[in-house]
Amino acid sequence: MESLYILIPIAILLVCVAVAIFLWAVKSEQFEDLERQGHNILFDEDEQDKDHK
C-alpha cells in the first residue's frame, strides 16, 4: 500500500509531462503537414536519380 503513495504521484507527473510535450508539439506546428513526409519517402529516390543523370 505504501508503494501506491509513491507510484500515483509519479504517474500523475509523467502524464503531465506527456501532455506538456504534446501541447508544445501542437503549438510549434509539428502536426501541420503529416502527408508531405510520407510522400517525400516515396519520391525521394526519383529526385536523386534525376540529379545523377
mmCIF entry with sequence, helices, sheets and N, C-alpha, C, O atoms, coordinates in Angstrom:
data_MODEL
# 
_entry.id   MODEL 
# 
_entity.id                         1 
_entity.type                       polymer 
_entity.pdbx_number_of_molecules   1 
# 
_entity_poly.entity_id                      1 
_entity_poly.type                           'polypeptide(L)' 
_entity_poly.nstd_linkage                   no 
_entity_poly.nstd_monomer                   no 
_entity_poly.pdbx_seq_one_letter_code       MESLYILIPIAILLVCVAVAIFLWAVKSEQFEDLERQGHNILFDEDEQDKDHK 
_entity_poly.pdbx_seq_one_letter_code_can   MESLYILIPIAILLVCVAVAIFLWAVKSEQFEDLERQGHNILFDEDEQDKDHK 
_entity_poly.pdbx_strand_id                 A 
# 
loop_
_entity_poly_seq.entity_id 
_entity_poly_seq.num 
_entity_poly_seq.mon_id 
_entity_poly_seq.hetero 
1 1  MET n 
1 2  GLU n 
1 3  SER n 
1 4  LEU n 
1 5  TYR n 
1 6  ILE n 
1 7  LEU n 
1 8  ILE n 
1 9  PRO n 
1 10 ILE n 
1 11 ALA n 
1 12 ILE n 
1 13 LEU n 
1 14 LEU n 
1 15 VAL n 
1 16 CYS n 
1 17 VAL n 
1 18 ALA n 
1 19 VAL n 
1 20 ALA n 
1 21 ILE n 
1 22 PHE n 
1 23 LEU n 
1 24 TRP n 
1 25 ALA n 
1 26 VAL n 
1 27 LYS n 
1 28 SER n 
1 29 GLU n 
1 30 GLN n 
1 31 PHE n 
1 32 GLU n 
1 33 ASP n 
1 34 LEU n 
1 35 GLU n 
1 36 ARG n 
1 37 GLN n 
1 38 GLY n 
1 39 HIS n 
1 40 ASN n 
1 41 ILE n 
1 42 LEU n 
1 43 PHE n 
1 44 ASP n 
1 45 GLU n 
1 46 ASP n 
1 47 GLU n 
1 48 GLN n 
1 49 ASP n 
1 50 LYS n 
1 51 ASP n 
1 52 HIS n 
1 53 LYS n 
# 
_struct_asym.id          A 
_struct_asym.entity_id   1 
# 
loop_
_struct_conf.conf_type_id 
_struct_conf.id 
_struct_conf.pdbx_PDB_helix_id 
_struct_conf.beg_label_comp_id 
_struct_conf.beg_label_asym_id 
_struct_conf.beg_label_seq_id 
_struct_conf.pdbx_beg_PDB_ins_code 
_struct_conf.end_label_comp_id 
_struct_conf.end_label_asym_id 
_struct_conf.end_label_seq_id 
_struct_conf.pdbx_end_PDB_ins_code 
_struct_conf.beg_auth_comp_id 
_struct_conf.beg_auth_asym_id 
_struct_conf.beg_auth_seq_id 
_struct_conf.end_auth_comp_id 
_struct_conf.end_auth_asym_id 
_struct_conf.end_auth_seq_id 
_struct_conf.pdbx_PDB_helix_class 
_struct_conf.details 
_struct_conf.pdbx_PDB_helix_length 
HELX_P HELX_P1 AA1 GLU A 2  ? LYS A 27 ? GLU A 2  LYS A 27 1 ? 26 
HELX_P HELX_P2 AA2 LEU A 34 ? HIS A 52 ? LEU A 34 HIS A 52 1 ? 19 
# 
_struct_conf_type.id          HELX_P 
_struct_conf_type.criteria    ? 
_struct_conf_type.reference   ? 
# 
loop_
_atom_site.group_PDB 
_atom_site.id 
_atom_site.type_symbol 
_atom_site.label_atom_id 
_atom_site.label_alt_id 
_atom_site.label_comp_id 
_atom_site.label_asym_id 
_atom_site.label_entity_id 
_atom_site.label_seq_id 
_atom_site.pdbx_PDB_ins_code 
_atom_site.Cartn_x 
_atom_site.Cartn_y 
_atom_site.Cartn_z 
_atom_site.occupancy 
_atom_site.B_iso_or_equiv 
_atom_site.pdbx_formal_charge 
_atom_site.auth_seq_id 
_atom_site.auth_comp_id 
_atom_site.auth_asym_id 
_atom_site.auth_atom_id 
_atom_site.pdbx_PDB_model_num 
ATOM 1   N N  . MET A 1 1  ? 0.819  -1.200 0.000   1.00 0.00 ? 1  MET A N  1 
ATOM 2   C CA . MET A 1 1  ? 0.000  0.000  0.000   1.00 0.00 ? 1  MET A CA 1 
ATOM 3   C C  . MET A 1 1  ? 0.863  1.265  0.000   1.00 0.00 ? 1  MET A C  1 
ATOM 4   O O  . MET A 1 1  ? 0.511  2.282  -0.597  1.00 0.00 ? 1  MET A O  1 
ATOM 5   N N  . GLU A 1 2  ? 2.003  1.168  0.688   1.00 0.00 ? 2  GLU A N  1 
ATOM 6   C CA . GLU A 1 2  ? 2.877  2.343  0.746   1.00 0.00 ? 2  GLU A CA 1 
ATOM 7   C C  . GLU A 1 2  ? 3.448  2.679  -0.630  1.00 0.00 ? 2  GLU A C  1 
ATOM 8   O O  . GLU A 1 2  ? 3.742  3.838  -0.924  1.00 0.00 ? 2  GLU A O  1 
ATOM 9   N N  . SER A 1 3  ? 3.598  1.662  -1.461  1.00 0.00 ? 3  SER A N  1 
ATOM 10  C CA . SER A 1 3  ? 4.155  1.920  -2.791  1.00 0.00 ? 3  SER A CA 1 
ATOM 11  C C  . SER A 1 3  ? 3.199  2.749  -3.646  1.00 0.00 ? 3  SER A C  1 
ATOM 12  O O  . SER A 1 3  ? 3.638  3.474  -4.538  1.00 0.00 ? 3  SER A O  1 
ATOM 13  N N  . LEU A 1 4  ? 1.891  2.648  -3.379  1.00 0.00 ? 4  LEU A N  1 
ATOM 14  C CA . LEU A 1 4  ? 0.929  3.459  -4.125  1.00 0.00 ? 4  LEU A CA 1 
ATOM 15  C C  . LEU A 1 4  ? 1.110  4.941  -3.844  1.00 0.00 ? 4  LEU A C  1 
ATOM 16  O O  . LEU A 1 4  ? 0.857  5.773  -4.716  1.00 0.00 ? 4  LEU A O  1 
ATOM 17  N N  . TYR A 1 5  ? 1.542  5.278  -2.644  1.00 0.00 ? 5  TYR A N  1 
ATOM 18  C CA . TYR A 1 5  ? 1.773  6.686  -2.307  1.00 0.00 ? 5  TYR A CA 1 
ATOM 19  C C  . TYR A 1 5  ? 2.931  7.269  -3.114  1.00 0.00 ? 5  TYR A C  1 
ATOM 20  O O  . TYR A 1 5  ? 3.030  8.485  -3.277  1.00 0.00 ? 5  TYR A O  1 
ATOM 21  N N  . ILE A 1 6  ? 3.790  6.415  -3.609  1.00 0.00 ? 6  ILE A N  1 
ATOM 22  C CA . ILE A 1 6  ? 4.906  6.857  -4.447  1.00 0.00 ? 6  ILE A CA 1 
ATOM 23  C C  . ILE A 1 6  ? 4.542  6.751  -5.927  1.00 0.00 ? 6  ILE A C  1 
ATOM 24  O O  . ILE A 1 6  ? 4.846  7.651  -6.710  1.00 0.00 ? 6  ILE A O  1 
ATOM 25  N N  . LEU A 1 7  ? 3.891  5.654  -6.307  1.00 0.00 ? 7  LEU A N  1 
ATOM 26  C CA . LEU A 1 7  ? 3.628  5.397  -7.720  1.00 0.00 ? 7  LEU A CA 1 
ATOM 27  C C  . LEU A 1 7  ? 2.564  6.318  -8.313  1.00 0.00 ? 7  LEU A C  1 
ATOM 28  O O  . LEU A 1 7  ? 2.682  6.725  -9.469  1.00 0.00 ? 7  LEU A O  1 
ATOM 29  N N  . ILE A 1 8  ? 1.542  6.649  -7.556  1.00 0.00 ? 8  ILE A N  1 
ATOM 30  C CA . ILE A 1 8  ? 0.479  7.511  -8.089  1.00 0.00 ? 8  ILE A CA 1 
ATOM 31  C C  . ILE A 1 8  ? 0.993  8.918  -8.398  1.00 0.00 ? 8  ILE A C  1 
ATOM 32  O O  . ILE A 1 8  ? 0.710  9.420  -9.486  1.00 0.00 ? 8  ILE A O  1 
ATOM 33  N N  . PRO A 1 9  ? 1.730  9.581  -7.507  1.00 0.00 ? 9  PRO A N  1 
ATOM 34  C CA . PRO A 1 9  ? 2.277  10.899 -7.889  1.00 0.00 ? 9  PRO A CA 1 
ATOM 35  C C  . PRO A 1 9  ? 3.257  10.831 -9.062  1.00 0.00 ? 9  PRO A C  1 
ATOM 36  O O  . PRO A 1 9  ? 3.301  11.744 -9.887  1.00 0.00 ? 9  PRO A O  1 
ATOM 37  N N  . ILE A 1 10 ? 4.037  9.761  -9.137  1.00 0.00 ? 10 ILE A N  1 
ATOM 38  C CA . ILE A 1 10 ? 4.955  9.614  -10.267 1.00 0.00 ? 10 ILE A CA 1 
ATOM 39  C C  . ILE A 1 10 ? 4.171  9.461  -11.562 1.00 0.00 ? 10 ILE A C  1 
ATOM 40  O O  . ILE A 1 10 ? 4.536  10.047 -12.581 1.00 0.00 ? 10 ILE A O  1 
ATOM 41  N N  . ALA A 1 11 ? 3.097  8.679  -11.530 1.00 0.00 ? 11 ALA A N  1 
ATOM 42  C CA . ALA A 1 11 ? 2.267  8.503  -12.722 1.00 0.00 ? 11 ALA A CA 1 
ATOM 43  C C  . ALA A 1 11 ? 1.608  9.812  -13.128 1.00 0.00 ? 11 ALA A C  1 
ATOM 44  O O  . ALA A 1 11 ? 1.550  10.132 -14.316 1.00 0.00 ? 11 ALA A O  1 
ATOM 45  N N  . ILE A 1 12 ? 1.114  10.567 -12.166 1.00 0.00 ? 12 ILE A N  1 
ATOM 46  C CA . ILE A 1 12 ? 0.496  11.864 -12.470 1.00 0.00 ? 12 ILE A CA 1 
ATOM 47  C C  . ILE A 1 12 ? 1.531  12.813 -13.057 1.00 0.00 ? 12 ILE A C  1 
ATOM 48  O O  . ILE A 1 12 ? 1.233  13.549 -13.998 1.00 0.00 ? 12 ILE A O  1 
ATOM 49  N N  . LEU A 1 13 ? 2.724  12.804 -12.522 1.00 0.00 ? 13 LEU A N  1 
ATOM 50  C CA . LEU A 1 13 ? 3.796  13.656 -13.039 1.00 0.00 ? 13 LEU A CA 1 
ATOM 51  C C  . LEU A 1 13 ? 4.149  13.279 -14.478 1.00 0.00 ? 13 LEU A C  1 
ATOM 52  O O  . LEU A 1 13 ? 4.341  14.159 -15.317 1.00 0.00 ? 13 LEU A O  1 
ATOM 53  N N  . LEU A 1 14 ? 4.236  11.993 -14.766 1.00 0.00 ? 14 LEU A N  1 
ATOM 54  C CA . LEU A 1 14 ? 4.553  11.556 -16.127 1.00 0.00 ? 14 LEU A CA 1 
ATOM 55  C C  . LEU A 1 14 ? 3.450  11.927 -17.109 1.00 0.00 ? 14 LEU A C  1 
ATOM 56  O O  . LEU A 1 14 ? 3.737  12.293 -18.249 1.00 0.00 ? 14 LEU A O  1 
ATOM 57  N N  . VAL A 1 15 ? 2.202  11.839 -16.685 1.00 0.00 ? 15 VAL A N  1 
ATOM 58  C CA . VAL A 1 15 ? 1.095  12.247 -17.553 1.00 0.00 ? 15 VAL A CA 1 
ATOM 59  C C  . VAL A 1 15 ? 1.169  13.741 -17.825 1.00 0.00 ? 15 VAL A C  1 
ATOM 60  O O  . VAL A 1 15 ? 0.950  14.177 -18.956 1.00 0.00 ? 15 VAL A O  1 
ATOM 61  N N  . CYS A 1 16 ? 1.474  14.527 -16.807 1.00 0.00 ? 16 CYS A N  1 
ATOM 62  C CA . CYS A 1 16 ? 1.595  15.978 -17.002 1.00 0.00 ? 16 CYS A CA 1 
ATOM 63  C C  . CYS A 1 16 ? 2.732  16.311 -17.960 1.00 0.00 ? 16 CYS A C  1 
ATOM 64  O O  . CYS A 1 16 ? 2.595  17.209 -18.791 1.00 0.00 ? 16 CYS A O  1 
ATOM 65  N N  . VAL A 1 17 ? 3.838  15.609 -17.857 1.00 0.00 ? 17 VAL A N  1 
ATOM 66  C CA . VAL A 1 17 ? 4.963  15.834 -18.767 1.00 0.00 ? 17 VAL A CA 1 
ATOM 67  C C  . VAL A 1 17 ? 4.571  15.456 -20.194 1.00 0.00 ? 17 VAL A C  1 
ATOM 68  O O  . VAL A 1 17 ? 4.901  16.177 -21.135 1.00 0.00 ? 17 VAL A O  1 
ATOM 69  N N  . ALA A 1 18 ? 3.873  14.339 -20.362 1.00 0.00 ? 18 ALA A N  1 
ATOM 70  C CA . ALA A 1 18 ? 3.451  13.916 -21.695 1.00 0.00 ? 18 ALA A CA 1 
ATOM 71  C C  . ALA A 1 18 ? 2.480  14.919 -22.306 1.00 0.00 ? 18 ALA A C  1 
ATOM 72  O O  . ALA A 1 18 ? 2.571  15.218 -23.496 1.00 0.00 ? 18 ALA A O  1 
ATOM 73  N N  . VAL A 1 19 ? 1.560  15.438 -21.515 1.00 0.00 ? 19 VAL A N  1 
ATOM 74  C CA . VAL A 1 19 ? 0.610  16.437 -22.014 1.00 0.00 ? 19 VAL A CA 1 
ATOM 75  C C  . VAL A 1 19 ? 1.345  17.716 -22.386 1.00 0.00 ? 19 VAL A C  1 
ATOM 76  O O  . VAL A 1 19 ? 1.032  18.334 -23.404 1.00 0.00 ? 19 VAL A O  1 
ATOM 77  N N  . ALA A 1 20 ? 2.318  18.123 -21.577 1.00 0.00 ? 20 ALA A N  1 
ATOM 78  C CA . ALA A 1 20 ? 3.085  19.330 -21.877 1.00 0.00 ? 20 ALA A CA 1 
ATOM 79  C C  . ALA A 1 20 ? 3.869  19.170 -23.178 1.00 0.00 ? 20 ALA A C  1 
ATOM 80  O O  . ALA A 1 20 ? 3.925  20.103 -23.980 1.00 0.00 ? 20 ALA A O  1 
ATOM 81  N N  . ILE A 1 21 ? 4.468  18.016 -23.397 1.00 0.00 ? 21 ILE A N  1 
ATOM 82  C CA . ILE A 1 21 ? 5.205  17.773 -24.638 1.00 0.00 ? 21 ILE A CA 1 
ATOM 83  C C  . ILE A 1 21 ? 4.260  17.770 -25.831 1.00 0.00 ? 21 ILE A C  1 
ATOM 84  O O  . ILE A 1 21 ? 4.592  18.310 -26.886 1.00 0.00 ? 21 ILE A O  1 
ATOM 85  N N  . PHE A 1 22 ? 3.087  17.168 -25.674 1.00 0.00 ? 22 PHE A N  1 
ATOM 86  C CA . PHE A 1 22 ? 2.108  17.157 -26.757 1.00 0.00 ? 22 PHE A CA 1 
ATOM 87  C C  . PHE A 1 22 ? 1.645  18.570 -27.086 1.00 0.00 ? 22 PHE A C  1 
ATOM 88  O O  . PHE A 1 22 ? 1.546  18.931 -28.259 1.00 0.00 ? 22 PHE A O  1 
ATOM 89  N N  . LEU A 1 23 ? 1.359  19.375 -26.064 1.00 0.00 ? 23 LEU A N  1 
ATOM 90  C CA . LEU A 1 23 ? 0.921  20.752 -26.310 1.00 0.00 ? 23 LEU A CA 1 
ATOM 91  C C  . LEU A 1 23 ? 2.022  21.569 -26.975 1.00 0.00 ? 23 LEU A C  1 
ATOM 92  O O  . LEU A 1 23 ? 1.739  22.395 -27.842 1.00 0.00 ? 23 LEU A O  1 
ATOM 93  N N  . TRP A 1 24 ? 3.271  21.349 -26.580 1.00 0.00 ? 24 TRP A N  1 
ATOM 94  C CA . TRP A 1 24 ? 4.384  22.043 -27.227 1.00 0.00 ? 24 TRP A CA 1 
ATOM 95  C C  . TRP A 1 24 ? 4.458  21.667 -28.706 1.00 0.00 ? 24 TRP A C  1 
ATOM 96  O O  . TRP A 1 24 ? 4.667  22.530 -29.560 1.00 0.00 ? 24 TRP A O  1 
ATOM 97  N N  . ALA A 1 25 ? 4.284  20.372 -29.009 1.00 0.00 ? 25 ALA A N  1 
ATOM 98  C CA . ALA A 1 25 ? 4.358  19.921 -30.398 1.00 0.00 ? 25 ALA A CA 1 
ATOM 99  C C  . ALA A 1 25 ? 3.234  20.528 -31.227 1.00 0.00 ? 25 ALA A C  1 
ATOM 100 O O  . ALA A 1 25 ? 3.445  20.888 -32.385 1.00 0.00 ? 25 ALA A O  1 
ATOM 101 N N  . VAL A 1 26 ? 2.053  20.644 -30.653 1.00 0.00 ? 26 VAL A N  1 
ATOM 102 C CA . VAL A 1 26 ? 0.931  21.231 -31.386 1.00 0.00 ? 26 VAL A CA 1 
ATOM 103 C C  . VAL A 1 26 ? 1.162  22.720 -31.604 1.00 0.00 ? 26 VAL A C  1 
ATOM 104 O O  . VAL A 1 26 ? 0.909  23.231 -32.695 1.00 0.00 ? 26 VAL A O  1 
ATOM 105 N N  . LYS A 1 27 ? 1.636  23.417 -30.588 1.00 0.00 ? 27 LYS A N  1 
ATOM 106 C CA . LYS A 1 27 ? 1.865  24.862 -30.716 1.00 0.00 ? 27 LYS A CA 1 
ATOM 107 C C  . LYS A 1 27 ? 3.004  25.181 -31.678 1.00 0.00 ? 27 LYS A C  1 
ATOM 108 O O  . LYS A 1 27 ? 2.985  26.223 -32.333 1.00 0.00 ? 27 LYS A O  1 
ATOM 109 N N  . SER A 1 28 ? 3.997  24.295 -31.773 1.00 0.00 ? 28 SER A N  1 
ATOM 110 C CA . SER A 1 28 ? 5.111  24.551 -32.690 1.00 0.00 ? 28 SER A CA 1 
ATOM 111 C C  . SER A 1 28 ? 4.846  23.969 -34.073 1.00 0.00 ? 28 SER A C  1 
ATOM 112 O O  . SER A 1 28 ? 5.761  23.859 -34.889 1.00 0.00 ? 28 SER A O  1 
ATOM 113 N N  . GLU A 1 29 ? 3.598  23.599 -34.335 1.00 0.00 ? 29 GLU A N  1 
ATOM 114 C CA . GLU A 1 29 ? 3.125  23.151 -35.651 1.00 0.00 ? 29 GLU A CA 1 
ATOM 115 C C  . GLU A 1 29 ? 3.853  21.906 -36.152 1.00 0.00 ? 29 GLU A C  1 
ATOM 116 O O  . GLU A 1 29 ? 4.168  21.806 -37.338 1.00 0.00 ? 29 GLU A O  1 
ATOM 117 N N  . GLN A 1 30 ? 4.118  20.966 -35.263 1.00 0.00 ? 30 GLN A N  1 
ATOM 118 C CA . GLN A 1 30 ? 4.746  19.710 -35.660 1.00 0.00 ? 30 GLN A CA 1 
ATOM 119 C C  . GLN A 1 30 ? 3.783  18.812 -36.425 1.00 0.00 ? 30 GLN A C  1 
ATOM 120 O O  . GLN A 1 30 ? 4.216  17.933 -37.170 1.00 0.00 ? 30 GLN A O  1 
ATOM 121 N N  . PHE A 1 31 ? 2.477  19.025 -36.248 1.00 0.00 ? 31 PHE A N  1 
ATOM 122 C CA . PHE A 1 31 ? 1.478  18.158 -36.863 1.00 0.00 ? 31 PHE A CA 1 
ATOM 123 C C  . PHE A 1 31 ? 0.746  18.843 -38.009 1.00 0.00 ? 31 PHE A C  1 
ATOM 124 O O  . PHE A 1 31 ? -0.334 18.393 -38.391 1.00 0.00 ? 31 PHE A O  1 
ATOM 125 N N  . GLU A 1 32 ? 1.289  19.902 -38.560 1.00 0.00 ? 32 GLU A N  1 
ATOM 126 C CA . GLU A 1 32 ? 0.600  20.659 -39.602 1.00 0.00 ? 32 GLU A CA 1 
ATOM 127 C C  . GLU A 1 32 ? 0.504  19.897 -40.923 1.00 0.00 ? 32 GLU A C  1 
ATOM 128 O O  . GLU A 1 32 ? -0.574 19.830 -41.514 1.00 0.00 ? 32 GLU A O  1 
ATOM 129 N N  . ASP A 1 33 ? 1.596  19.328 -41.391 1.00 0.00 ? 33 ASP A N  1 
ATOM 130 C CA . ASP A 1 33 ? 1.606  18.680 -42.706 1.00 0.00 ? 33 ASP A CA 1 
ATOM 131 C C  . ASP A 1 33 ? 2.144  17.260 -42.561 1.00 0.00 ? 33 ASP A C  1 
ATOM 132 O O  . ASP A 1 33 ? 3.330  17.012 -42.778 1.00 0.00 ? 33 ASP A O  1 
ATOM 133 N N  . LEU A 1 34 ? 1.272  16.342 -42.196 1.00 0.00 ? 34 LEU A N  1 
ATOM 134 C CA . LEU A 1 34 ? 1.698  14.971 -41.958 1.00 0.00 ? 34 LEU A CA 1 
ATOM 135 C C  . LEU A 1 34 ? 1.881  14.181 -43.248 1.00 0.00 ? 34 LEU A C  1 
ATOM 136 O O  . LEU A 1 34 ? 2.685  13.249 -43.284 1.00 0.00 ? 34 LEU A O  1 
ATOM 137 N N  . GLU A 1 35 ? 1.167  14.524 -44.293 1.00 0.00 ? 35 GLU A N  1 
ATOM 138 C CA . GLU A 1 35 ? 1.233  13.744 -45.521 1.00 0.00 ? 35 GLU A CA 1 
ATOM 139 C C  . GLU A 1 35 ? 2.476  14.054 -46.347 1.00 0.00 ? 35 GLU A C  1 
ATOM 140 O O  . GLU A 1 35 ? 2.926  13.201 -47.112 1.00 0.00 ? 35 GLU A O  1 
ATOM 141 N N  . ARG A 1 36 ? 3.037  15.236 -46.216 1.00 0.00 ? 36 ARG A N  1 
ATOM 142 C CA . ARG A 1 36 ? 4.201  15.609 -47.028 1.00 0.00 ? 36 ARG A CA 1 
ATOM 143 C C  . ARG A 1 36 ? 5.383  14.682 -46.747 1.00 0.00 ? 36 ARG A C  1 
ATOM 144 O O  . ARG A 1 36 ? 6.079  14.273 -47.677 1.00 0.00 ? 36 ARG A O  1 
ATOM 145 N N  . GLN A 1 37 ? 5.615  14.349 -45.491 1.00 0.00 ? 37 GLN A N  1 
ATOM 146 C CA . GLN A 1 37 ? 6.741  13.477 -45.164 1.00 0.00 ? 37 GLN A CA 1 
ATOM 147 C C  . GLN A 1 37 ? 6.545  12.078 -45.735 1.00 0.00 ? 37 GLN A C  1 
ATOM 148 O O  . GLN A 1 37 ? 7.505  11.441 -46.167 1.00 0.00 ? 37 GLN A O  1 
ATOM 149 N N  . GLY A 1 38 ? 5.314  11.604 -45.737 1.00 0.00 ? 38 GLY A N  1 
ATOM 150 C CA . GLY A 1 38 ? 5.044  10.302 -46.336 1.00 0.00 ? 38 GLY A CA 1 
ATOM 151 C C  . GLY A 1 38 ? 5.285  10.302 -47.829 1.00 0.00 ? 38 GLY A C  1 
ATOM 152 O O  . GLY A 1 38 ? 5.785  9.320  -48.378 1.00 0.00 ? 38 GLY A O  1 
ATOM 153 N N  . HIS A 1 39 ? 4.938  11.384 -48.490 1.00 0.00 ? 39 HIS A N  1 
ATOM 154 C CA . HIS A 1 39 ? 5.168  11.481 -49.930 1.00 0.00 ? 39 HIS A CA 1 
ATOM 155 C C  . HIS A 1 39 ? 6.650  11.680 -50.235 1.00 0.00 ? 39 HIS A C  1 
ATOM 156 O O  . HIS A 1 39 ? 7.127  11.217 -51.271 1.00 0.00 ? 39 HIS A O  1 
ATOM 157 N N  . ASN A 1 40 ? 7.376  12.349 -49.368 1.00 0.00 ? 40 ASN A N  1 
ATOM 158 C CA . ASN A 1 40 ? 8.813  12.534 -49.586 1.00 0.00 ? 40 ASN A CA 1 
ATOM 159 C C  . ASN A 1 40 ? 9.545  11.200 -49.591 1.00 0.00 ? 40 ASN A C  1 
ATOM 160 O O  . ASN A 1 40 ? 10.518 11.028 -50.326 1.00 0.00 ? 40 ASN A O  1 
ATOM 161 N N  . ILE A 1 41 ? 9.089  10.266 -48.788 1.00 0.00 ? 41 ILE A N  1 
ATOM 162 C CA . ILE A 1 41 ? 9.723  8.947  -48.763 1.00 0.00 ? 41 ILE A CA 1 
ATOM 163 C C  . ILE A 1 41 ? 9.548  8.261  -50.110 1.00 0.00 ? 41 ILE A C  1 
ATOM 164 O O  . ILE A 1 41 ? 10.473 7.622  -50.613 1.00 0.00 ? 41 ILE A O  1 
ATOM 165 N N  . LEU A 1 42 ? 8.373  8.393  -50.686 1.00 0.00 ? 42 LEU A N  1 
ATOM 166 C CA . LEU A 1 42 ? 8.099  7.725  -51.957 1.00 0.00 ? 42 LEU A CA 1 
ATOM 167 C C  . LEU A 1 42 ? 8.848  8.358  -53.122 1.00 0.00 ? 42 LEU A C  1 
ATOM 168 O O  . LEU A 1 42 ? 9.305  7.647  -54.018 1.00 0.00 ? 42 LEU A O  1 
ATOM 169 N N  . PHE A 1 43 ? 8.980  9.674  -53.126 1.00 0.00 ? 43 PHE A N  1 
ATOM 170 C CA . PHE A 1 43 ? 9.554  10.380 -54.267 1.00 0.00 ? 43 PHE A CA 1 
ATOM 171 C C  . PHE A 1 43 ? 11.011 10.772 -54.072 1.00 0.00 ? 43 PHE A C  1 
ATOM 172 O O  . PHE A 1 43 ? 11.604 11.357 -54.978 1.00 0.00 ? 43 PHE A O  1 
ATOM 173 N N  . ASP A 1 44 ? 11.605 10.474 -52.933 1.00 0.00 ? 44 ASP A N  1 
ATOM 174 C CA . ASP A 1 44 ? 12.974 10.873 -52.652 1.00 0.00 ? 44 ASP A CA 1 
ATOM 175 C C  . ASP A 1 44 ? 13.953 10.197 -53.609 1.00 0.00 ? 44 ASP A C  1 
ATOM 176 O O  . ASP A 1 44 ? 14.878 10.850 -54.091 1.00 0.00 ? 44 ASP A O  1 
ATOM 177 N N  . GLU A 1 45 ? 13.777 8.933  -53.892 1.00 0.00 ? 45 GLU A N  1 
ATOM 178 C CA . GLU A 1 45 ? 14.690 8.206  -54.762 1.00 0.00 ? 45 GLU A CA 1 
ATOM 179 C C  . GLU A 1 45 ? 14.636 8.734  -56.189 1.00 0.00 ? 45 GLU A C  1 
ATOM 180 O O  . GLU A 1 45 ? 15.668 8.803  -56.856 1.00 0.00 ? 45 GLU A O  1 
ATOM 181 N N  . ASP A 1 46 ? 13.467 9.105  -56.666 1.00 0.00 ? 46 ASP A N  1 
ATOM 182 C CA . ASP A 1 46 ? 13.341 9.630  -58.024 1.00 0.00 ? 46 ASP A CA 1 
ATOM 183 C C  . ASP A 1 46 ? 14.084 10.953 -58.175 1.00 0.00 ? 46 ASP A C  1 
ATOM 184 O O  . ASP A 1 46 ? 14.688 11.199 -59.219 1.00 0.00 ? 46 ASP A O  1 
ATOM 185 N N  . GLU A 1 47 ? 14.053 11.800 -57.163 1.00 0.00 ? 47 GLU A N  1 
ATOM 186 C CA . GLU A 1 47 ? 14.750 13.086 -57.235 1.00 0.00 ? 47 GLU A CA 1 
ATOM 187 C C  . GLU A 1 47 ? 16.254 12.888 -57.260 1.00 0.00 ? 47 GLU A C  1 
ATOM 188 O O  . GLU A 1 47 ? 16.959 13.634 -57.939 1.00 0.00 ? 47 GLU A O  1 
ATOM 189 N N  . GLN A 1 48 ? 16.762 11.903 -56.538 1.00 0.00 ? 48 GLN A N  1 
ATOM 190 C CA . GLN A 1 48 ? 18.197 11.646 -56.538 1.00 0.00 ? 48 GLN A CA 1 
ATOM 191 C C  . GLN A 1 48 ? 18.650 11.111 -57.892 1.00 0.00 ? 48 GLN A C  1 
ATOM 192 O O  . GLN A 1 48 ? 19.739 11.446 -58.357 1.00 0.00 ? 48 GLN A O  1 
ATOM 193 N N  . ASP A 1 49 ? 17.822 10.282 -58.527 1.00 0.00 ? 49 ASP A N  1 
ATOM 194 C CA . ASP A 1 49 ? 18.183 9.746  -59.839 1.00 0.00 ? 49 ASP A CA 1 
ATOM 195 C C  . ASP A 1 49 ? 18.294 10.857 -60.875 1.00 0.00 ? 49 ASP A C  1 
ATOM 196 O O  . ASP A 1 49 ? 19.168 10.792 -61.739 1.00 0.00 ? 49 ASP A O  1 
ATOM 197 N N  . LYS A 1 50 ? 17.448 11.865 -60.818 1.00 0.00 ? 50 LYS A N  1 
ATOM 198 C CA . LYS A 1 50 ? 17.497 12.974 -61.763 1.00 0.00 ? 50 LYS A CA 1 
ATOM 199 C C  . LYS A 1 50 ? 18.767 13.793 -61.582 1.00 0.00 ? 50 LYS A C  1 
ATOM 200 O O  . LYS A 1 50 ? 19.325 14.302 -62.553 1.00 0.00 ? 50 LYS A O  1 
ATOM 201 N N  . ASP A 1 51 ? 19.231 13.922 -60.323 1.00 0.00 ? 51 ASP A N  1 
ATOM 202 C CA . ASP A 1 51 ? 20.436 14.699 -60.060 1.00 0.00 ? 51 ASP A CA 1 
ATOM 203 C C  . ASP A 1 51 ? 21.689 14.003 -60.591 1.00 0.00 ? 51 ASP A C  1 
ATOM 204 O O  . ASP A 1 51 ? 22.643 14.674 -60.984 1.00 0.00 ? 51 ASP A O  1 
ATOM 205 N N  . HIS A 1 52 ? 21.700 12.686 -60.608 1.00 0.00 ? 52 HIS A N  1 
ATOM 206 C CA . HIS A 1 52 ? 22.879 11.941 -61.040 1.00 0.00 ? 52 HIS A CA 1 
ATOM 207 C C  . HIS A 1 52 ? 22.989 11.827 -62.554 1.00 0.00 ? 52 HIS A C  1 
ATOM 208 O O  . HIS A 1 52 ? 24.064 11.503 -63.058 1.00 0.00 ? 52 HIS A O  1 
ATOM 209 N N  . LYS A 1 53 ? 21.932 12.077 -63.284 1.00 0.00 ? 53 LYS A N  1 
ATOM 210 C CA . LYS A 1 53 ? 21.964 11.927 -64.746 1.00 0.00 ? 53 LYS A CA 1 
ATOM 211 C C  . LYS A 1 53 ? 22.601 13.094 -65.424 1.00 0.00 ? 53 LYS A C  1 
ATOM 212 O O  . LYS A 1 53 ? 22.702 13.115 -66.651 1.00 0.00 ? 53 LYS A O  1 
# 
